[in-house]
Amino acid sequence: MEWGALGLLLNSVVLGVTSLLMEKLCRKRGAGFVWGISNVLMAVCFIAMLVLTYVAKNIGYLGKDLPPTSIVISALTIFTVLGFPLAITYSVPYALISTHIQPLGLGQGLSMGVLNLAIVFPQMIVSLGSGPWDQLFGGGNSPAFAVAAIAALMSGVIAVFAIPRTGSQKPRSPV
């Protein structure tokens, strides 16, 4: 069995189910909150991958044989869960920019292009910098995962607290 293909399949299933529930989630909690929580979940998954890497190194199988079933199942679970934040990232930022730009009368196409650049430039920086960064700390992907976890956590907190909610999305205060 190709474990990578199974991981992609499971990730895509979670992504699809999340996409179907996206509108309900965003209406109930607010798009900024949903986006922020998805980034926090992404940070947790990156940290889980760091822990899994540490465990895999310490059980001594690396470079000798196939990984133990527990390591494979854990990695598949983490990759499956990452389908949720991926679905949010594919749609919520674009919906948010669209709703904030429309009342201003600015072009939505230009705004979407700027948002795309804001997403692509950090990805390019990470792609170019993670190899040398990892080598600086002795190889492996752990340093890049650590930086990604910190960045995802920070962006999640910012999204939860900085993106304004509309009147129907504000949390109810106890009376």
VEXKEVO-430447 format. One line per 8 residues: for each residue x, y, z of N, C-alpha, C, CB. Coordinates in Angstrom, 2 decimals, always signed. Glycine has a CB too. Layout:
! residues N
X Y Z X Y Z X Y Z X Y Z  ...
END
This chain:
! residues 175
+0.84 -1.18 +0.00 +0.00 +0.00 +0.00 +0.89 +1.24 +0.00 -0.96 +0.00 +1.22  +0.49 +2.23 -0.75 +1.20 +3.51 -0.78 +0.64 +4.41 +0.30 +1.08 +4.18 -2.18  +1.40 +4.59 +1.37 +0.92 +5.35 +2.51 +0.73 +6.83 +2.18 +1.89 +5.22 +3.67  +1.57 +7.37 +1.32 +1.42 +8.77 +0.92 +0.11 +9.01 +0.19 +2.59 +9.20 +0.05  -0.26 +8.09 -0.69 -1.52 +8.22 -1.42 -2.71 +8.13 -0.47 -1.63 +7.14 -2.51  -2.63 +7.23 +0.51 -3.71 +7.13 +1.49 -3.81 +8.41 +2.31 -3.48 +5.92 +2.42  -2.67 +8.97 +2.69 -2.66 +10.23 +3.43 -3.31 +11.35 +2.64 -1.25 +10.62 +3.81  -2.98 +11.45 +1.36 -3.60 +12.49 +0.51 -5.11 +12.27 +0.38 -2.96 +12.50 -0.88
-5.52 +11.01 +0.26 -6.94 +10.71 +0.16 -7.68 +11.14 +1.43 -7.15 +9.21 -0.09  -7.15 +10.76 +2.58 -7.80 +11.12 +3.85 -7.82 +12.63 +4.06 -7.09 +10.43 +5.01  -6.72 +13.29 +3.72 -6.65 +14.74 +3.82 -7.72 +15.38 +2.94 -5.25 +15.25 +3.41  -7.88 +14.86 +1.73 -8.87 +15.40 +0.79 -10.30 +15.16 +1.26 -8.67 +14.80 -0.59  -10.55 +14.02 +1.89 -11.89 +13.74 +2.41 -12.25 +14.75 +3.50 -11.98 +12.29 +2.96  -11.33 +14.98 +4.43 -11.58 +15.97 +5.50 -11.73 +17.36 +4.89 -10.43 +15.95 +6.54  -10.91 +17.69 +3.91 -11.02 +18.98 +3.23 -12.41 +19.13 +2.60 -9.92 +19.12 +2.16  -12.89 +18.09 +1.93 -14.20 +18.14 +1.28 -15.34 +18.29 +2.27 -14.42 +16.92 +0.46
-15.31 +17.53 +3.34 -16.36 +17.62 +4.36 -16.35 +19.00 +5.00 -16.18 +16.51 +5.45  -15.16 +19.50 +5.31 -15.05 +20.84 +5.90 -15.59 +21.89 +4.94 -13.58 +21.16 +6.25  -15.33 +21.75 +3.66 -15.82 +22.70 +2.67 -17.35 +22.73 +2.66 -15.29 +22.36 +1.28  -17.96 +21.57 +2.83 -19.42 +21.51 +2.86 -20.00 +22.19 +4.10 -19.88 +20.05 +2.81  -19.25 +22.17 +5.19 -19.73 +22.75 +6.45 -19.24 +24.18 +6.68 -19.29 +21.89 +7.60  -18.46 +24.71 +5.74 -17.80 +26.01 +5.92 -18.78 +27.15 +6.19 -16.98 +26.33 +4.70  -19.81 +27.25 +5.39 -20.75 +28.36 +5.56 -21.39 +28.33 +6.94 -21.83 +28.32 +4.47  -21.81 +27.15 +7.37 -22.44 +27.03 +8.69 -21.46 +27.40 +9.80 -22.95 +25.60 +8.90
-20.22 +26.95 +9.68 -19.19 +27.28 +10.68 -18.96 +28.79 +10.76 -17.87 +26.56 +10.35  -18.82 +29.40 +9.60 -18.52 +30.84 +9.56 -19.71 +31.68 +10.02 -18.10 +31.25 +8.15  -20.90 +31.26 +9.70 -22.09 +32.01 +10.16 -22.25 +31.91 +11.67 -23.36 +31.49 +9.47  -21.94 +30.76 +12.21 -22.12 +30.54 +13.65 -21.05 +31.24 +14.48 -22.11 +29.06 +13.95  -19.80 +31.13 +14.07 -18.68 +31.64 +14.87 -17.98 +32.87 +14.30 -17.68 +30.57 +15.04  -18.18 +33.15 +13.04 -17.49 +34.25 +12.40 -16.29 +33.74 +11.62 -17.05 +35.29 +13.43  -16.10 +34.31 +10.45 -15.03 +33.83 +9.56 -13.65 +34.02 +10.16 -15.10 +34.56 +8.22  -13.41 +35.15 +10.82 -12.10 +35.39 +11.43 -11.79 +34.40 +12.53 -12.03 +36.80 +11.98
-12.81 +34.08 +13.33 -12.62 +33.11 +14.41 -12.32 +31.72 +13.84 -13.88 +33.06 +15.31  -13.09 +31.31 +12.83 -12.88 +30.00 +12.21 -11.49 +29.93 +11.60 -13.96 +29.72 +11.14  -11.07 +30.99 +10.91 -9.75 +31.04 +10.31 -8.67 +30.95 +11.39 -9.58 +32.32 +9.48  -8.85 +31.71 +12.47 -7.88 +31.70 +13.55 -7.75 +30.33 +14.21 -8.25 +32.72 +14.58  -8.89 +29.70 +14.49 -8.86 +28.37 +15.11 -8.21 +27.35 +14.17 -10.29 +27.92 +15.47  -8.45 +27.49 +12.87 -7.82 +26.56 +11.93 -6.30 +26.73 +11.94 -8.38 +26.77 +10.50  -5.82 +27.96 +12.10 -4.37 +28.18 +12.19 -3.79 +27.63 +13.49 -4.05 +29.68 +12.08  -4.54 +27.74 +14.58 -4.08 +27.16 +15.84 -4.02 +25.63 +15.70 -5.03 +27.57 +17.02
-5.03 +25.04 +15.06 -5.01 +23.59 +14.82 -3.82 +23.19 +13.95 -6.33 +23.14 +14.16  -3.51 +24.02 +12.97 -2.35 +23.75 +12.12 -1.07 +23.77 +12.96 -2.26 +24.79 +10.97  -0.95 +24.73 +13.87 +0.22 +24.80 +14.75 +0.31 +23.54 +15.61 +0.16 +26.06 +15.65  -0.82 +23.08 +16.12 -0.83 +21.87 +16.93 -0.37 +20.67 +16.10 -2.25 +21.61 +17.51  -0.80 +20.61 +14.84 -0.37 +19.51 +13.96 +1.13 +19.57 +13.69 -1.15 +19.55 +12.64  +1.67 +20.77 +13.50 +3.11 +20.90 +13.28 +3.89 +20.46 +14.53 +3.47 +22.35 +12.91  +3.39 +20.84 +15.69 +4.04 +20.42 +16.93 +3.94 +18.90 +17.08 +3.40 +21.13 +18.16  +2.78 +18.34 +16.73 +2.62 +16.88 +16.79 +3.60 +16.19 +15.85 +1.17 +16.49 +16.43
+3.84 +16.79 +14.70 +4.81 +16.21 +13.78 +6.23 +16.27 +14.36 +4.76 +16.93 +12.42  +6.55 +17.35 +15.07 +7.84 +17.44 +15.74 +7.98 +16.35 +16.81 +8.02 +18.83 +16.38  +6.92 +16.16 +17.59 +6.94 +15.12 +18.62 +7.08 +13.74 +17.97 +5.67 +15.18 +19.48  +6.34 +13.51 +16.90 +6.41 +12.22 +16.20 +7.82 +11.97 +15.65 +5.38 +12.17 +15.06  +8.44 +13.00 +15.11 +9.82 +12.88 +14.61 +10.78 +12.54 +15.74 +10.26 +14.18 +13.92  +10.60 +13.20 +16.87 +11.45 +12.93 +18.04 +11.29 +11.47 +18.49 +11.09 +13.89 +19.19  +10.04 +11.01 +18.57 +9.79 +9.63 +18.98 +10.40 +8.66 +17.97 +8.27 +9.37 +19.11  +10.22 +8.94 +16.69 +10.76 +8.05 +15.65 +12.28 +7.97 +15.73 +10.33 +8.54 +14.26
+12.93 +9.08 +16.00 +14.40 +9.07 +16.13 +14.84 +8.27 +17.34 +14.94 +10.49 +16.21  +14.10 +8.37 +18.42 +14.52 +7.73 +19.66 +14.20 +6.24 +19.75 +13.89 +8.42 +20.81  +13.33 +5.74 +18.88 +13.08 +4.29 +18.93 +14.07 +3.54 +18.05 +11.64 +3.98 +18.48  +14.86 +4.27 +17.29 +15.99 +3.68 +16.60 +15.72 +2.94 +15.31 +16.64 +2.79 +17.50  +14.62 +3.18 +14.65 +14.37 +2.46 +13.40 +14.89 +3.23 +12.19 +12.87 +2.20 +13.23  +15.12 +4.52 +12.31 +15.45 +5.37 +11.16 +16.60 +4.82 +10.34 +15.78 +6.77 +11.63  +16.37 +4.72 +9.05 +17.39 +4.28 +8.12 +17.59 +2.77 +8.07 +18.66 +4.92 +8.47  +16.85 +2.02 +8.86 +17.04 +0.58 +8.92 +15.91 -0.19 +8.26 +17.17 +0.15 +10.34
+14.69 +0.26 +8.46 +13.55 -0.53 +8.04 +12.36 +0.40 +7.83 +13.22 -1.63 +9.07  +11.24 -0.18 +7.53 +10.02 +0.61 +7.46 +9.64 +1.07 +8.86 +8.87 -0.22 +6.82  +8.96 +2.21 +8.95 +8.58 +2.69 +10.28 +7.56 +1.75 +10.93 +8.00 +4.11 +10.19  +7.54 +1.73 +12.25 +6.53 +0.94 +12.95 +5.12 +1.42 +12.60 +6.76 +1.00 +14.47  +4.17 +0.54 +12.73 +2.78 +0.87 +12.39 +2.28 +2.07 +13.18 +1.87 -0.33 +12.65  +2.66 +2.18 +14.44 +2.20 +3.30 +15.26 +2.68 +4.64 +14.71 +2.68 +3.13 +16.70  +3.89 +4.68 +14.18 +4.42 +5.91 +13.59 +3.65 +6.24 +12.31 +5.94 +5.78 +13.29  +3.39 +5.23 +11.49 +2.65 +5.44 +10.24 +1.24 +5.94 +10.53 +2.59 +4.14 +9.42
+0.54 +5.29 +11.46 -0.83 +5.68 +11.80 -0.85 +7.10 +12.37 -1.45 +4.69 +12.81  +0.11 +7.43 +13.20 +0.19 +8.79 +13.77 +0.40 +9.83 +12.69 +1.32 +8.87 +14.80  +1.32 +9.55 +11.77 +1.57 +10.49 +10.67 +0.34 +10.64 +9.79 +2.78 +10.03 +9.84  -0.33 +9.54 +9.49 -1.56 +9.61 +8.69 -2.64 +10.42 +9.40 -2.08 +8.20 +8.39  -2.75 +10.25 +10.71 -3.75 +11.00 +11.48 -3.46 +12.49 +11.43 -3.78 +10.52 +12.94  -2.21 +12.86 +11.64 -1.84 +14.28 +11.59 -2.13 +14.84 +10.20 -0.35 +14.48 +11.95  -1.75 +14.12 +9.17 -1.96 +14.60 +7.80 -3.45 +14.69 +7.48 -1.25 +13.68 +6.80  -4.24 +13.77 +8.01 -5.68 +13.81 +7.80 -6.29 +15.04 +8.45 -6.34 +12.54 +8.35
-5.91 +15.32 +9.68 -6.44 +16.47 +10.41 -6.08 +17.77 +9.70 -5.91 +16.49 +11.86  -4.93 +17.81 +9.04 -4.52 +19.03 +8.32 -5.47 +19.38 +7.17 -3.10 +18.85 +7.78  -6.37 +18.49 +6.79 -7.37 +18.81 +5.76 -8.31 +19.92 +6.21 -8.17 +17.57 +5.41  -8.60 +19.99 +7.51 -9.49 +21.03 +8.03 -8.92 +22.43 +7.82 -9.77 +20.79 +9.52  -7.70 +22.73 +8.34 -7.18 +24.08 +8.12 -6.90 +24.38 +6.64 -5.91 +24.27 +8.91  -6.60 +23.35 +5.86 -6.37 +23.57 +4.44 -7.65 +24.06 +3.75 -5.86 +22.28 +3.77  -8.78 +23.46 +4.09 -10.06 +23.89 +3.52 -10.37 +25.33 +3.91 -11.19 +22.97 +3.98  -10.09 +25.69 +5.15 -10.34 +27.06 +5.62 -9.44 +28.03 +4.86 -10.10 +27.18 +7.16
-8.17 +27.68 +4.71 -7.22 +28.56 +4.03 -7.59 +28.75 +2.56 -5.81 +27.99 +4.14  -8.18 +27.75 +1.95 -8.57 +27.85 +0.55 -9.74 +28.80 +0.31 -8.91 +26.49 +0.02  -10.54 +29.09 +1.34 -11.73 +29.88 +1.06 -11.95 +31.08 +1.98 -12.91 +29.01 +1.15  -11.73 +30.96 +3.26 -12.10 +32.03 +4.19 -11.36 +33.35 +3.92 -11.82 +31.59 +5.61  -10.04 +33.36 +3.69 -9.40 +34.66 +3.44 -9.99 +35.39 +2.24 -7.90 +34.46 +3.23  -10.35 +34.65 +1.21 -10.93 +35.27 +0.02 -12.32 +35.80 +0.30 -10.97 +34.27 -1.14  -13.10 +35.09 +1.08 -14.43 +35.57 +1.45 -14.32 +36.82 +2.32 -15.22 +34.47 +2.20  -13.38 +36.82 +3.24 -13.20 +37.99 +4.10 -12.80 +39.23 +3.31 -12.15 +37.71 +5.17
-11.83 +39.07 +2.42 -11.39 +40.24 +1.64 -12.51 +40.73 +0.74 -10.15 +39.89 +0.81  -13.27 +39.81 +0.21 -14.38 +40.18 -0.67 -15.44 +40.99 +0.08 -15.01 +38.93 -1.28  -15.78 +40.56 +1.29 -16.81 +41.29 +2.04 -16.31 +42.64 +2.53 -17.27 +40.46 +3.22  -15.02 +42.78 +2.80 -14.50 +44.06 +3.28 -14.23 +45.04 +2.15 -13.23 +43.83 +4.07  -13.98 +44.55 +0.95 -13.68 +45.41 -0.18 -14.95 +45.90 -0.87 -12.80 +44.67 -1.18  -15.97 +45.09 -0.91 -17.19 +45.43 -1.64 -17.79 +46.78 -1.23 -18.23 +44.34 -1.42  -17.95 +47.08 +0.07 -18.53 +48.37 +0.43 -17.65 +49.57 +0.07 -18.81 +48.39 +1.91  -16.36 +49.34 -0.10 -15.44 +50.43 -0.43 -15.46 +50.78 -1.91 -14.04 +50.06 -0.02
-16.06 +49.90 -2.72 -16.12 +50.14 -4.15 -14.82 +49.89 -4.88 -16.56 +51.54 -4.40  -13.89 +49.22 -4.22 -12.62 +48.90 -4.86 -12.78 +47.63 -5.68 -11.49 +48.73 -3.81  -11.91 +47.41 -6.60 -12.00 +46.23 -7.45 -11.69 +44.96 -6.68 -11.05 +46.36 -8.61  -12.60 +44.01 -6.74 -12.38 +42.75 -6.03 -11.28 +41.93 -6.69 -13.68 +41.93 -5.98  -11.15 +42.03 -8.00 -10.10 +41.29 -8.69 -8.72 +41.72 -8.24 -10.22 +41.46 -10.19  -8.50 +43.02 -8.14 -7.22 +43.54 -7.67 -6.97 +43.10 -6.24 -7.18 +45.07 -7.78  -7.99 +43.17 -5.41 -7.85 +42.77 -4.01 -7.51 +41.30 -3.89 -9.14 +43.07 -3.24  -8.13 +40.46 -4.70 -7.82 +39.03 -4.67 -6.38 +38.78 -5.13 -8.81 +38.24 -5.57
-5.93 +39.54 -6.10 -4.55 +39.40 -6.57 -3.55 +39.78 -5.49 -4.32 +40.25 -7.80  -3.84 +40.87 -4.77 -2.96 +41.29 -3.68 -2.95 +40.23 -2.58 -3.40 +42.66 -3.11  -4.13 +39.67 -2.27 -4.20 +38.62 -1.27 -3.40 +37.39 -1.71 -5.66 +38.22 -1.01  -3.50 +37.04 -2.98 -2.71 +35.92 -3.50 -1.21 +36.17 -3.31 -3.02 +35.68 -4.99  -0.77 +37.39 -3.60 +0.64 +37.73 -3.40 +1.02 +37.64 -1.93 +0.94 +39.13 -3.94  +0.11 +38.07 -1.05 +0.38 +38.00 +0.38 +0.49 +36.55 +0.87 -0.71 +38.72 +1.16  -0.12 +35.63 +0.16 -0.02 +34.21 +0.50 +1.21 +33.59 -0.15 -1.30 +33.45 +0.07  +1.47 +33.93 -1.41 +2.54 +33.28 -2.17 +3.93 +33.73 -1.73 +2.36 +33.57 -3.65
+4.13 +35.01 -1.43 +5.46 +35.48 -1.04 +5.98 +34.78 +0.21 +5.44 +36.98 -0.83  +5.18 +34.69 +1.29 +5.70 +33.94 +2.45 +5.98 +32.48 +2.13 +4.70 +34.02 +3.61  +5.18 +31.87 +1.26 +5.43 +30.48 +0.87 +6.77 +30.36 +0.15 +4.30 +29.95 -0.02  +7.07 +31.32 -0.71 +8.35 +31.28 -1.43 +9.51 +31.49 -0.46 +8.39 +32.35 -2.53  +9.36 +32.39 +0.49 +10.42 +32.63 +1.47 +10.67 +31.36 +2.29 +10.04 +33.81 +2.40  +9.58 +30.71 +2.71 +9.73 +29.46 +3.47 +10.39 +28.39 +2.61 +8.35 +28.96 +3.97  +9.97 +28.27 +1.36 +10.55 +27.26 +0.47 +12.04 +27.48 +0.25 +9.82 +27.26 -0.88  +12.43 +28.72 +0.05 +13.84 +29.03 -0.19 +14.67 +28.96 +1.09 +13.97 +30.40 -0.81
+14.06 +29.33 +2.21 +14.82 +29.43 +3.45 +14.84 +28.20 +4.31 +14.31 +30.53 +4.23  +13.90 +27.29 +4.13 +13.83 +26.16 +5.06 +14.99 +25.19 +4.91 +12.54 +25.42 +4.87  +15.49 +24.99 +3.70 +16.63 +24.10 +3.51 +17.87 +24.59 +4.26 +16.95 +23.96 +2.04  +18.32 +25.83 +3.98 +19.48 +26.34 +4.73 +19.21 +26.43 +6.24 +19.86 +27.72 +4.20  +17.99 +26.77 +6.62 +17.63 +26.87 +8.04 +17.77 +25.50 +8.71 +16.19 +27.42 +8.20  +17.25 +24.47 +8.04 +17.35 +23.11 +8.57 +18.81 +22.67 +8.67 +16.56 +22.12 +7.69  +19.60 +22.97 +7.64 +21.02 +22.59 +7.66 +21.78 +23.31 +8.78 +21.67 +22.91 +6.31  +21.40 +24.54 +9.05 +22.03 +25.30 +10.12 +21.87 +24.60 +11.46 +21.44 +26.71 +10.19
+20.75 +23.90 +11.63 +20.48 +23.21 +12.90 +20.69 +21.70 +12.80 +19.06 +23.49 +13.34  +21.49 +21.25 +11.84 +21.87 +19.85 +11.80 +21.06 +18.96 +10.88 +21.80 +19.30 +13.12  +20.29 +19.51 +9.99 +19.53 +18.70 +9.04 +18.17 +18.31 +9.56 +20.30 +17.46 +8.68  +17.42 +17.66 +8.71 +16.04 +17.30 +9.07 +15.11 +18.47 +8.87 +15.97 +16.81 +10.52  +13.85 +18.21 +9.00 +12.84 +19.26 +8.79 +12.35 +19.90 +10.09 +11.66 +18.69 +8.06  +12.85 +19.45 +11.21 +12.33 +19.92 +12.50 +12.42 +21.44 +12.69 +13.07 +19.25 +13.61  +13.52 +22.09 +12.35 +13.56 +23.55 +12.54 +12.49 +24.27 +11.72 +14.93 +24.08 +12.16  +12.26 +23.83 +10.48 +11.23 +24.47 +9.65 +9.84 +24.22 +10.23 +11.30 +23.95 +8.20
+9.60 +23.01 +10.75 +8.31 +22.73 +11.38 +8.11 +23.58 +12.62 +8.20 +21.24 +11.75  +9.17 +23.80 +13.39 +9.07 +24.63 +14.59 +8.72 +26.08 +14.22 +10.40 +24.59 +15.38  +9.38 +26.61 +13.22 +9.08 +27.97 +12.77 +7.64 +28.04 +12.23 +10.08 +28.43 +11.68  +7.23 +27.03 +11.48 +5.87 +26.99 +10.94 +4.85 +26.94 +12.06 +5.68 +25.79 +10.00  +5.12 +26.17 +13.11 +4.19 +26.07 +14.24 +4.05 +27.43 +14.94 +4.67 +25.01 +15.24  +5.16 +28.11 +15.13 +5.12 +29.42 +15.78 +4.35 +30.42 +14.91 +6.56 +29.94 +16.05  +4.64 +30.43 +13.61 +3.96 +31.35 +12.70 +2.46 +31.06 +12.64 +4.57 +31.27 +11.29  +2.08 +29.79 +12.57 +0.66 +29.43 +12.51 -0.05 +29.82 +13.80 +0.49 +27.93 +12.24
+0.59 +29.59 +14.93 -0.02 +29.96 +16.21 -0.21 +31.47 +16.32 +0.83 +29.45 +17.36  +0.82 +32.23 +15.95 +0.72 +33.69 +16.01 -0.37 +34.20 +15.08 +2.06 +34.33 +15.65  -0.43 +33.68 +13.85 -1.45 +34.15 +12.91 -2.84 +33.74 +13.37 -1.18 +33.62 +11.50  -2.96 +32.59 +14.02 -4.26 +32.17 +14.54 -4.75 +33.10 +15.64 -4.18 +30.76 +15.07  -3.87 +33.45 +16.55 -4.24 +34.37 +17.64 -4.61 +35.73 +17.07 -3.09 +34.51 +18.66  -3.84 +36.21 +16.11 -4.15 +37.51 +15.49 -5.51 +37.46 +14.80 -3.05 +37.90 +14.48  -5.78 +36.39 +14.06 -7.06 +36.27 +13.36 -8.24 +36.24 +14.32 -7.08 +35.01 +12.49  -8.10 +35.52 +15.42 -9.20 +35.43 +16.39 -9.49 +36.78 +17.02 -8.88 +34.40 +17.48
-8.44 +37.52 +17.38 -8.65 +38.75 +18.12 -8.68 +40.02 +17.26 -7.58 +38.88 +19.12  -8.12 +40.01 +16.06 -8.03 +41.25 +15.28 -9.07 +41.38 +14.19 -6.67 +41.35 +14.68  -9.59 +40.27 +13.69 -10.59 +40.37 +12.61 -11.94 +40.65 +13.24 -10.64 +39.07 +11.75  -12.53 +41.80 +12.89 -13.81 +42.17 +13.51 -14.93 +41.20 +13.12 -14.19 +43.59 +13.11  -15.84 +41.01 +14.06 -17.01 +40.17 +13.82 -18.20 +41.07 +13.56 -17.29 +39.22 +15.01  -19.12 +40.58 +12.74 -20.34 +41.34 +12.51 -21.26 +41.16 +13.71 -21.03 +40.89 +11.20  -22.31 +41.93 +13.76 -23.24 +41.91 +14.91 -23.80 +40.54 +15.21 -24.38 +42.86 +14.66  -24.14 +39.76 +14.18 -24.73 +38.44 +14.40 -23.69 +37.40 +14.82 -25.44 +37.97 +13.14
-22.40 +37.74 +14.72 -21.35 +36.78 +15.04 -20.69 +37.04 +16.37 -20.32 +36.77 +13.96  -21.07 +38.13 +17.05 -20.44 +38.43 +18.33 -20.91 +37.43 +19.37 -20.75 +39.89 +18.78  -20.00 +37.04 +20.25 -20.42 +36.11 +21.29 -21.45 +36.75 +22.20 -19.21 +35.64 +22.11  -22.41 +35.95 +22.62 -23.46 +36.46 +23.50 -22.90 +36.66 +24.90 -24.67 +35.50 +23.53  -23.28 +37.78 +25.51 -22.84 +38.01 +26.89 -23.89 +37.45 +27.84 -22.60 +39.53 +27.15  -23.45 +36.84 +28.93 -24.43 +36.29 +29.88 -25.22 +37.40 +30.54 -23.74 +35.43 +30.95  -26.50 +37.22 +30.64 -27.37 +38.25 +31.24 -27.76 +37.86 +32.63 -28.62 +38.48 +30.40
END
